[in-house]
Amino acid sequence: MVIPKFKVPEFDKYKGTTCPENHLKIYCRKMGAYVKDGKLLIHFFQESLTRAAVTWYTNLEPSRVHSWKDLMVAFVRQYQYNSDMAPDRMQLQSICKRGHRSFK
């Protein structure tokens, strides 16, 4: 069996201030060829984090993460408030400028 060499992709770094689901989608796309290898996904996930997010990851109890799914659930749970605050497309489309106010 031939095992291809693994080259760590360049990741956009997650700072803890944007939607965690979007970060996971982008991470999985970059790791596409290895998406079935949970241990590899877990191991290199830290490479996609910076600032508060990398601190969260390093302080995460190893006993809480048995699989890639466990890590995804913990990550989304930790940063869910960013998703809750961000307006969706429908909310943005419904915003309108009122009278003398600037769009700012």
Buried (B, 14 or more C-beta within 10 A) or exposed (E): EEEEEEEEBEBEEBBBEBBBBBBBEBBBEBBEEBBEBBEBBBEBBBBBBBEBBBEBBEEBEEEEBEEBEBBBEBBBEBBEEBBEEEEEEEEEEEEEEEEEEEEE
